């Protein structure tokens, strides 16, 4: 991981959700279409990531993001893995 970056896990004492409706983020999915990573900046380079405009999300109970993906402009309801990684560079 680059110096100055951080990784947080879902359910890792998150007081406020890191993602809110209206945000555009990038997500990495596993083979079961579950979100394994949420990329909150443009500094992390992954293959096979999807851009999504968040419409609804729950990081406490149901663990999901619902939003419109850029690749097909359709609304999707995607499950968050409990071991989800949140990636963001800090200044």
Order of alpha helices (4+ residues) and beta strands (2+ residues): beta-beta-beta-beta-beta-beta
